[in-house]
Amino acid sequence: MAVEPVTSAAANPWANAGASTDASNKASLNYNNFLQLLIAQMKYQDPTDPMDASEQISQLATFSQVEQSIQTNTHLKSMLQAEALTRATDLIGKYVKSADDTLTGKVKEVEVYADGVVAITENNDKILLQAGVVFSDTPLKTGDDTTDTGDGSKDT
């Protein structure tokens, strides 16, 4: 059974925010399937060396642990999605500057996709939320809008 890595969510909390959770579908075994496998195993076991009852209990416990892990991961993904949606709605009305310093504007809406979140400004510019994106309560300027402050530094 394959287990999905969690590194993408840790690196970018916005990534996969809108993804559906189908881990339980991927784990196609359930208790009935387990019992069918156990019965088949008992049916075809070597009669001179039957399976030990403690081994059966151990297999059942292992299966139960795997199922609990899948359910925990499903609930965790659901909580991360809810948090990402809450964080996304908190951005509406804030000012945003893109990571490449080319787009700025006031966020009027936020779209959540399976692979990330996009902030849409009042000018209908779309800015992917990623590392380097800046938010503020006051208007932001792009790198092209720098002004000389007179002391040798640039005011952005």
Secondary structure, DSSP 8 states (H G I E B T S, - for coil): -----SHHHHH-TTTTTT----HHHHS---HHHHHHHHHHHHHTS-TTS---HHHHHHHHHHHHHHHHHHHHHHHHHHHHHHHHHHHHHHTTTSEEE-TTS--EEEEEEEEEETTEEEEEETT--EEE--TT-EEESS----GGG-EE-SSSSEE-
